[in-house]
Amino acid sequence: MAIEQPFVHDLTVALAAPVQVWSAPGGDIDGSGVQGAYYGDHRMVRGLQLDLQGPDGPIELVHGATSVGADGTVTFHTIARIHDGTADPLGAVTRTRAARPGGMVERITIGTSLPRPLPVTLTVRLQPDATPMALIKAGVAAESDLLAGPDGWG
């Protein structure tokens, strides 16, 4: 059986040793390949996704652009397809992610061009992990999911 290391060429990374956060270009982390947040030699977060709901149901989020600042901060610019009688989407979600030596920080900003407030519900889904990097590099799937308990993740 050949060991095939997952590719990283099409991923976005925020890095500040010993922390590295690998994601899809739009900012979501789905745990495929090497996607995830690592501390040292372990993946600590396998999944991180956003969901936006408006008064009329789900709001489609479409990746627009990604930029990297001089300090390594990664900004994901997403179009929120909020419509108000025009063909143009009138919303935006901006995610700013920074890796720090002790962890990662992510700020989420939701904006709209509507002339009135729009109530929305933002859901952030986070999936913890504890898979050693050596297994991920070898293409081996995580053994089990971690669950939140009263004393932490287990």
ChimeraX attribute file (.defattr): number of C-alpha atoms within 10 A of each C-alpha:
attribute: neighborCount
match mode: 1-to-1
recipient: residues
	/A:1	3
	/A:2	6
	/A:3	9
	/A:4	10
	/A:5	15
	/A:6	14
	/A:7	11
	/A:8	14
	/A:9	6
	/A:10	10
	/A:11	17
	/A:12	21
	/A:13	24
	/A:14	22
	/A:15	22
	/A:16	19
	/A:17	14
	/A:18	14
	/A:19	22
	/A:20	23
	/A:21	26
	/A:22	24
	/A:23	26
	/A:24	18
	/A:25	18
	/A:26	19
	/A:27	26
	/A:28	20
	/A:29	25
	/A:30	19
	/A:31	22
	/A:32	15
	/A:33	19
	/A:34	23
	/A:35	27
	/A:36	26
	/A:37	28
	/A:38	27
	/A:39	20
	/A:40	14
	/A:41	13
	/A:42	18
	/A:43	23
	/A:44	20
	/A:45	21
	/A:46	24
	/A:47	20
	/A:48	19
	/A:49	13
	/A:50	16
	/A:51	13
	/A:52	17
	/A:53	14
	/A:54	14
	/A:55	10
	/A:56	7
	/A:57	10
	/A:58	14
	/A:59	19
	/A:60	16
	/A:61	19
	/A:62	14
	/A:63	18
	/A:64	15
	/A:65	13
	/A:66	17
	/A:67	14
	/A:68	16
	/A:69	9
	/A:70	7
	/A:71	11
	/A:72	16
	/A:73	19
	/A:74	22
	/A:75	22
	/A:76	21
	/A:77	22
	/A:78	21
	/A:79	21
	/A:80	22
	/A:81	18
	/A:82	22
	/A:83	14
	/A:84	12
	/A:85	7
	/A:86	8
	/A:87	9
	/A:88	10
	/A:89	16
	/A:90	16
	/A:91	19
	/A:92	21
	/A:93	21
	/A:94	21
	/A:95	21
	/A:96	19
	/A:97	22
	/A:98	24
	/A:99	24
	/A:100	17
	/A:101	13
	/A:102	11
	/A:103	17
	/A:104	18
	/A:105	11
	/A:106	13
	/A:107	10
	/A:108	14
	/A:109	11
	/A:110	15
	/A:111	14
	/A:112	17
	/A:113	13
	/A:114	12
	/A:115	7
	/A:116	7
	/A:117	9
	/A:118	11
	/A:119	9
	/A:120	15
	/A:121	13
	/A:122	13
	/A:123	11
	/A:124	13
	/A:125	13
	/A:126	14
	/A:127	19
	/A:128	20
	/A:129	24
	/A:130	20
	/A:131	20
	/A:132	15
	/A:133	17
	/A:134	12
	/A:135	13
	/A:136	20
	/A:137	15
	/A:138	14
	/A:139	17
	/A:140	15
	/A:141	12
	/A:142	14
	/A:143	9
	/A:144	9
	/A:145	12
	/A:146	13
	/A:147	11
	/A:148	10
	/A:149	8
	/A:150	6
	/A:151	6
	/A:152	8
	/A:153	12
	/A:154	12
